[in-house]
Amino acid sequence: MSSPFIKSVELAVRRQFNRWFRADREPLIFTEPSAAGDVALEIGETPRILVLRQDRLGDVLISTPIVRALRKRFPHARIDALLSDNNMGARRSYEPFVDKFLHYKKSATQLFSLRSQMRANAYDVVVDMTDNASSTSSMLVTMSNSRFAIGIDKENRGVYTHVVPRVDRNAMHIVDRVIRLLWPFGIDASTVDKHMAYDISENERADAMQTLEKLSVDVAKARATKTLDSATRATETHGSATPTRIRIGVNISGSTLSRRMEAETIIAFITAVCAKHPSIDFYIFTTSDLVTVQRAVCASTDAYAVPVSPSFHAYAGALSCMHALVTPDTAAVHLAAAWQMPSVVLYHPEVPAVHPWYPYDSYSVACKTAEMSVAHIPADQIAAAIETMVAETGLVHAT
């Protein structure tokens, strides 16, 4: 049990934190979009808005509908987005809707420069899209010196001028939770397109397809029947009629060790699926730290080893050439949702009290384990999930 002295120190530190970050305000709570009138914030038609999304790649993707809705509501506004080293690679998701990106870096020099930049931009509104209490967000909100600060009602609520209620996080998808941040702008979230977006141009996809073609040619001597006709492949889309061969991407990299599959499991489910569906080709996607796993899988199966991508966008381009995806719960899930690509997603109870981040409004089959790693999901369960996906989406006709 904490001593009275330690408790008093904790309270003193908290009070000082609140003073530093103005965390003692009482924000206005919005329970619906029209709670404060037709136009909730008095910001006119050309406001200067900054959105904070300094967390992970997937967080950028799931919050794209908010940025898109703000641009639609305020077509002449200045809308900037603050990202970090962790997720700047996913900026393409925001690019059609924002004017400028600010870069958050964890260094005193960079923070001082960022503070000066934010204050020079004189934002009318800063929107914190995190649904966890974050000292970083509190610091950035304060540094912005914006007239209005919007966030989800949580432990650091005192840094905001306006908040929306934080609902039971185990009962509602993250997309539906954060979209409520539009309420203070007078935007009815129920009328907003909540689908994610991540654009790959036709030229970028053609380049990615060419890389996969070269990959097929490189192993053609060993697998002559696997070589696909380039002209046919270049015209295939996810919504087209069933192609001659089906490409299923397997992403073996997760953001944590608990989100990584073992080589033996991957080999087993690929072998089982290919035995029943010889028209399916598996493509193994990885990061540099798991190349040995990728090589082991491809050495024991007919799967293709996709070269490690130099950037998140290049990775997304290659992934967009797949017809379906198998992946642990990571950013790839939300890319698949953006493209309406069928997926099999592996989950473990990393945060039991939070609703799983399923692909939003997109077909998927969930493979779950009560253990603390997706490595505990057996190969036959994953193979069965792939079979369900193949059957229910019509990816493969009876062979």
C-alpha positions as CSV (number, residue, x, y, z in Angstrom):
1,M,0.0,0.0,0.0
2,S,1.3,3.5,-0.8
3,S,2.5,5.6,2.1
4,P,0.9,9.0,2.8
5,F,4.1,10.6,1.6
6,I,4.2,8.8,-1.7
7,K,0.5,9.6,-2.2
8,S,1.1,13.3,-1.6
9,V,4.0,13.3,-4.1
10,E,1.7,11.7,-6.7
11,L,-1.0,14.3,-6.1
12,A,1.6,17.1,-6.3
13,V,3.0,15.8,-9.6
14,R,-0.6,15.5,-11.0
15,R,-1.4,19.1,-10.0
16,Q,1.8,20.3,-11.6
17,F,1.0,18.4,-14.8
18,N,-2.5,19.9,-14.9
19,R,-1.0,23.4,-14.5
20,W,1.5,22.8,-17.3
21,F,-1.0,21.5,-19.7
22,R,-4.1,23.5,-18.6
23,A,-5.7,20.2,-17.6
24,D,-8.1,21.8,-15.1
25,R,-10.7,23.2,-17.6
26,E,-14.2,21.9,-17.6
27,P,-15.0,21.1,-21.2
28,L,-18.4,21.4,-22.9
29,I,-19.8,17.9,-23.5
30,F,-21.5,17.2,-26.8
31,T,-24.0,14.4,-26.7
32,E,-25.3,15.0,-30.3
33,P,-24.2,17.0,-33.3
34,S,-26.7,19.9,-32.7
35,A,-26.2,20.2,-29.0
36,A,-25.0,23.8,-29.3
37,G,-27.0,24.9,-32.3
38,D,-26.7,24.4,-36.0
39,V,-23.0,25.4,-36.0
40,A,-21.5,24.1,-32.8
41,L,-18.2,26.0,-33.0
42,E,-18.0,29.7,-34.0
43,I,-15.2,29.2,-36.5
44,G,-16.7,30.5,-39.8
45,E,-16.3,28.8,-43.2
46,T,-12.5,29.1,-43.4
47,P,-11.2,27.7,-40.1
48,R,-7.6,26.6,-39.5
49,I,-7.9,23.0,-38.2
50,L,-5.2,20.7,-36.9
51,V,-5.8,17.0,-36.4
52,L,-3.5,15.0,-34.0
53,R,-2.8,11.4,-35.0
54,Q,0.7,10.7,-33.7
55,D,0.2,7.0,-32.9
56,R,0.3,4.0,-35.3
57,L,-0.2,3.3,-39.0
58,G,-3.6,1.7,-38.4
59,D,-4.8,4.7,-36.5
60,V,-4.3,7.0,-39.5
61,L,-6.3,4.6,-41.7
62,I,-9.3,4.3,-39.3
63,S,-9.5,8.0,-38.8
64,T,-9.5,9.0,-42.5
65,P,-13.3,9.4,-42.6
66,I,-13.0,12.2,-40.0
67,V,-10.5,14.2,-42.1
68,R,-12.6,13.5,-45.3
69,A,-15.8,14.7,-43.6
70,L,-14.0,17.9,-42.3
71,R,-12.8,18.7,-45.8
72,K,-16.3,18.2,-47.2
73,R,-17.9,20.4,-44.6
74,F,-15.2,23.1,-44.8
75,P,-13.9,23.0,-48.4
76,H,-12.0,26.3,-48.0
77,A,-10.5,25.6,-44.6
78,R,-6.9,25.0,-43.9
79,I,-6.6,21.5,-42.5
80,D,-3.3,20.2,-41.3
81,A,-2.4,16.8,-39.8
82,L,0.2,16.0,-37.2
83,L,1.8,12.5,-37.6
84,S,4.9,10.9,-36.1
85,D,7.8,8.7,-37.1
86,N,5.5,5.7,-36.3
87,N,2.8,6.5,-38.9
88,M,4.1,9.2,-41.4
89,G,4.3,6.3,-43.9
90,A,0.5,6.2,-44.0
91,R,0.1,9.8,-45.0
92,R,-1.3,8.9,-48.4
93,S,-4.6,8.1,-46.6
94,Y,-4.9,11.8,-45.6
95,E,-3.3,13.5,-48.6
96,P,-6.5,14.2,-50.6
97,F,-7.9,16.1,-47.7
98,V,-5.2,18.0,-45.9
99,D,-3.0,21.0,-46.8
100,K,0.1,20.2,-44.8
101,F,1.7,17.6,-42.5
102,L,3.4,18.4,-39.3
103,H,6.0,15.9,-38.0
104,Y,6.1,15.0,-34.3
105,K,9.5,13.8,-33.1
106,K,10.6,12.9,-29.6
107,S,13.4,15.4,-29.1
108,A,13.6,18.7,-27.2
109,T,14.8,20.6,-30.2
110,Q,12.2,19.2,-32.5
111,L,9.4,19.9,-29.9
112,F,10.5,23.5,-29.6
113,S,10.4,23.8,-33.4
114,L,7.0,22.1,-33.6
115,R,5.6,24.4,-30.9
116,S,6.7,27.5,-32.8
117,Q,5.3,26.1,-36.1
118,M,1.9,25.3,-34.5
119,R,1.6,28.7,-32.9
120,A,2.6,30.5,-36.1
121,N,-0.2,28.6,-37.9
122,A,-2.7,30.1,-35.4
123,Y,-5.1,27.1,-35.5
124,D,-8.7,27.8,-34.5
125,V,-9.3,24.1,-33.6
126,V,-7.1,21.2,-32.7
127,V,-8.7,17.7,-32.8
128,D,-7.2,14.9,-30.7
129,M,-8.3,11.6,-32.2
130,T,-6.9,9.3,-29.6
131,D,-9.4,7.4,-27.4
132,N,-6.8,6.7,-24.7
133,A,-5.6,9.3,-22.3
134,S,-2.3,10.5,-23.7
135,S,0.2,12.8,-22.0
136,T,1.7,13.4,-25.5
137,S,-1.7,14.5,-26.8
138,S,-2.2,16.7,-23.8
139,M,1.2,18.3,-24.4
140,L,0.5,18.9,-28.1
141,V,-3.0,20.3,-27.5
142,T,-1.5,22.8,-25.1
143,M,1.5,23.6,-27.4
144,S,-0.9,24.4,-30.3
145,N,-2.5,27.3,-28.3
146,S,-5.6,26.8,-30.4
147,R,-8.8,28.6,-29.5
148,F,-10.8,25.3,-29.4
149,A,-9.6,21.8,-28.5
150,I,-11.8,18.8,-29.2
151,G,-11.3,15.3,-27.8
152,I,-13.0,12.2,-26.3
153,D,-14.1,12.5,-22.7
154,K,-11.4,10.6,-20.8
155,E,-8.8,11.1,-18.0
156,N,-7.1,14.1,-19.6
157,R,-10.4,15.8,-20.4
158,G,-9.2,19.0,-18.8
159,V,-7.0,19.9,-21.8
160,Y,-10.0,20.2,-24.1
161,T,-12.7,22.9,-24.5
162,H,-15.2,20.4,-26.1
163,V,-15.5,16.7,-25.6
164,V,-17.7,13.9,-26.9
165,P,-18.6,11.0,-24.5
166,R,-16.4,7.9,-24.5
167,V,-18.7,5.0,-25.0
168,D,-18.0,1.4,-23.8
169,R,-14.9,0.5,-25.8
170,N,-15.9,-3.2,-25.8
171,A,-19.3,-2.4,-27.4
172,M,-18.5,-0.2,-30.3
173,H,-15.9,-0.4,-33.2
174,I,-13.1,2.2,-33.0
175,V,-14.4,3.8,-36.2
176,D,-17.8,4.5,-34.7
177,R,-16.3,5.8,-31.5
178,V,-13.9,8.4,-33.0
179,I,-16.3,9.6,-35.7
180,R,-18.3,11.3,-32.9
181,L,-15.5,13.9,-32.8
182,L,-17.3,15.5,-35.7
183,W,-20.2,16.5,-33.4
184,P,-18.7,19.8,-32.1
185,F,-18.5,20.9,-35.8
186,G,-22.2,20.3,-36.2
187,I,-21.7,17.3,-38.4
188,D,-24.1,14.4,-37.9
189,A,-21.8,11.3,-37.9
190,S,-24.7,9.1,-39.0
191,T,-24.6,10.9,-42.4
192,V,-20.8,10.5,-42.9
193,D,-19.1,8.0,-45.2
194,K,-17.1,5.9,-42.7
195,H,-15.3,3.8,-45.1
196,M,-11.5,4.0,-45.1
197,A,-9.5,5.1,-48.1
198,Y,-6.0,4.4,-49.3
199,D,-5.4,5.2,-52.9
200,I,-3.0,3.3,-55.1
201,S,-2.7,4.8,-58.6
202,E,-3.0,2.7,-61.7
203,N,0.6,3.3,-62.5
204,E,1.7,2.3,-59.0
205,R,-0.4,-0.8,-59.1
206,A,1.0,-1.7,-62.5
207,D,4.6,-1.3,-61.2
208,A,3.7,-3.5,-58.2
209,M,2.2,-6.1,-60.5
210,Q,5.4,-6.0,-62.6
211,T,7.5,-6.8,-59.5
212,L,5.2,-9.8,-58.8
213,E,5.5,-10.9,-62.4
214,K,9.3,-10.8,-62.1
215,L,9.0,-12.8,-58.9
216,S,7.1,-15.5,-60.8
217,V,9.6,-15.5,-63.6
218,D,12.5,-16.0,-61.2
219,V,11.0,-19.2,-59.9
220,A,9.4,-20.3,-63.2
221,K,11.9,-23.2,-63.8
222,A,10.8,-24.8,-60.5
223,R,7.1,-23.9,-60.9
224,A,6.3,-23.6,-64.6
225,T,2.6,-23.9,-63.9
226,K,2.6,-21.0,-61.5
227,T,3.6,-18.4,-64.1
228,L,0.7,-16.1,-64.9
229,D,0.0,-14.2,-68.1
230,S,1.0,-10.5,-67.5
231,A,-1.8,-9.0,-69.6
232,T,-4.4,-11.0,-67.8
233,R,-3.1,-10.1,-64.3
234,A,-2.7,-6.4,-65.1
235,T,-6.4,-6.1,-65.8
236,E,-7.7,-8.0,-62.7
237,T,-9.5,-6.1,-59.9
238,H,-10.8,-7.3,-56.5
239,G,-14.4,-7.0,-57.8
240,S,-13.8,-8.7,-61.1
241,A,-15.0,-12.2,-62.2
242,T,-13.0,-15.1,-60.7
243,P,-9.5,-14.9,-62.4
244,T,-7.5,-17.9,-63.6
245,R,-5.4,-17.9,-60.4
246,I,-6.1,-16.4,-57.0
247,R,-3.4,-14.5,-55.1
248,I,-3.7,-14.6,-51.3
249,G,-1.3,-12.4,-49.4
250,V,0.0,-13.7,-46.1
251,N,1.3,-10.9,-43.9
252,I,3.6,-12.5,-41.2
253,S,4.7,-9.2,-39.5
254,G,2.8,-7.7,-36.6
255,S,3.5,-4.6,-34.6
256,T,4.3,-6.8,-31.5
257,L,5.8,-10.2,-30.9
258,S,2.4,-11.5,-29.9
259,R,1.0,-10.8,-33.4
260,R,3.4,-13.0,-35.2
261,M,2.8,-16.5,-36.6
262,E,5.3,-19.3,-36.6
263,A,6.7,-20.8,-39.8
264,E,5.4,-24.3,-39.0
265,T,1.8,-22.9,-38.7
266,I,2.0,-21.0,-42.0
267,I,3.5,-24.0,-43.8
268,A,0.7,-26.2,-42.5
269,F,-2.2,-24.0,-43.5
270,I,-0.8,-23.2,-46.9
271,T,-0.2,-26.8,-47.6
272,A,-3.7,-27.7,-46.6
273,V,-5.4,-25.0,-48.7
274,C,-3.3,-25.6,-51.8
275,A,-4.0,-29.3,-51.6
276,K,-7.7,-28.5,-52.0
277,H,-7.4,-25.4,-54.2
278,P,-4.4,-25.8,-56.6
279,S,-5.5,-22.5,-58.3
280,I,-4.5,-20.5,-55.2
281,D,-1.1,-18.9,-55.0
282,F,0.2,-17.6,-51.6
283,Y,2.4,-14.5,-51.4
284,I,4.4,-14.0,-48.2
285,F,4.8,-10.4,-47.0
286,T,7.3,-9.6,-44.3
287,T,9.6,-7.0,-42.7
288,S,13.3,-7.4,-42.7
289,D,13.4,-8.9,-39.2
290,L,11.3,-11.9,-40.3
291,V,12.9,-12.7,-43.6
292,T,14.2,-16.1,-42.2
293,V,10.6,-17.1,-41.4
294,Q,9.5,-16.0,-44.9
295,R,12.3,-18.1,-46.5
296,A,11.5,-21.1,-44.4
297,V,7.8,-21.0,-45.5
298,C,8.7,-20.6,-49.2
299,A,11.2,-23.3,-49.1
300,S,8.6,-25.8,-47.8
301,T,5.7,-24.7,-49.9
302,D,5.0,-23.2,-53.4
303,A,4.5,-19.7,-51.8
304,Y,6.2,-16.7,-53.3
305,A,8.5,-14.5,-51.1
306,V,7.5,-10.9,-51.7
307,P,10.6,-8.6,-51.4
308,V,10.7,-6.5,-48.3
309,S,9.2,-3.1,-49.3
310,P,11.3,0.1,-48.9
311,S,8.2,2.0,-47.6
312,F,4.7,1.5,-46.3
313,H,3.3,2.9,-49.5
314,A,5.3,0.4,-51.6
315,Y,4.1,-2.4,-49.3
316,A,0.5,-1.2,-49.8
317,G,1.0,-1.1,-53.5
318,A,2.1,-4.8,-53.6
319,L,-0.6,-5.8,-51.1
320,S,-3.3,-4.1,-53.3
321,C,-2.5,-6.7,-56.1
322,M,-3.8,-9.5,-53.9
323,H,-7.3,-10.9,-54.1
324,A,-7.5,-11.8,-50.4
325,L,-5.4,-11.4,-47.3
326,V,-4.4,-13.5,-44.2
327,T,-2.9,-11.3,-41.5
328,P,-2.6,-10.7,-37.7
329,D,-4.4,-7.6,-36.4
330,T,-2.2,-4.9,-37.8
331,A,-2.4,-2.0,-40.3
332,A,-2.8,-4.5,-43.2
333,V,-6.3,-5.2,-41.8
334,H,-7.4,-1.6,-42.5
335,L,-5.8,-1.5,-46.0
336,A,-7.9,-4.5,-46.8
337,A,-11.0,-2.8,-45.5
338,A,-10.2,0.3,-47.6
339,W,-10.1,-1.8,-50.7
340,Q,-13.0,-4.1,-49.7
341,M,-10.5,-7.0,-49.9
342,P,-11.7,-10.2,-48.2
343,S,-9.5,-11.2,-45.3
344,V,-8.8,-13.7,-42.5
345,V,-7.6,-11.9,-39.4
346,L,-5.9,-13.3,-36.4
347,Y,-6.7,-11.9,-33.0
348,H,-5.6,-12.4,-29.4
349,P,-6.9,-10.5,-26.3
350,E,-4.2,-7.9,-26.1
351,V,-6.6,-5.4,-24.5
352,P,-9.6,-7.5,-23.4
353,A,-11.8,-4.5,-22.6
354,V,-11.5,-3.0,-26.0
355,H,-13.6,-4.1,-29.1
356,P,-11.4,-5.8,-31.6
357,W,-10.4,-3.7,-34.6
358,Y,-12.2,-5.7,-37.2
359,P,-12.0,-4.6,-40.8
360,Y,-14.7,-1.9,-40.9
361,D,-17.7,-2.8,-43.0
362,S,-15.6,-5.2,-45.0
363,Y,-15.8,-9.0,-45.4
364,S,-13.5,-10.9,-43.0
365,V,-13.3,-14.1,-41.0
366,A,-11.8,-13.8,-37.5
367,C,-9.5,-16.4,-36.0
368,K,-9.3,-15.9,-32.2
369,T,-7.3,-17.3,-29.4
370,A,-7.7,-16.8,-25.6
371,E,-3.9,-17.1,-25.3
372,M,-1.7,-14.0,-25.4
373,S,-0.3,-14.6,-28.9
374,V,-1.7,-15.4,-32.3
375,A,1.0,-18.1,-32.5
376,H,-1.4,-20.3,-30.5
377,I,-4.0,-20.3,-33.2
378,P,-3.7,-23.8,-34.8
379,A,-3.1,-24.2,-38.5
380,D,-6.3,-26.1,-39.1
381,Q,-8.3,-23.3,-37.7
382,I,-6.7,-20.8,-40.1
383,A,-7.1,-23.2,-43.0
384,A,-10.8,-23.6,-42.2
385,A,-11.2,-19.8,-42.0
386,I,-9.5,-19.4,-45.4
387,E,-11.9,-22.1,-46.8
388,T,-14.9,-20.2,-45.4
389,M,-13.6,-17.0,-47.0
390,V,-13.0,-18.7,-50.4
391,A,-16.5,-20.3,-50.3
392,E,-18.5,-17.3,-49.1
393,T,-16.8,-14.8,-51.4
394,G,-16.7,-17.0,-54.5
395,L,-13.0,-16.4,-55.0
396,V,-12.5,-20.0,-56.3
397,H,-15.1,-22.1,-58.1
398,A,-15.1,-25.8,-57.4
399,T,-11.9,-27.4,-58.6
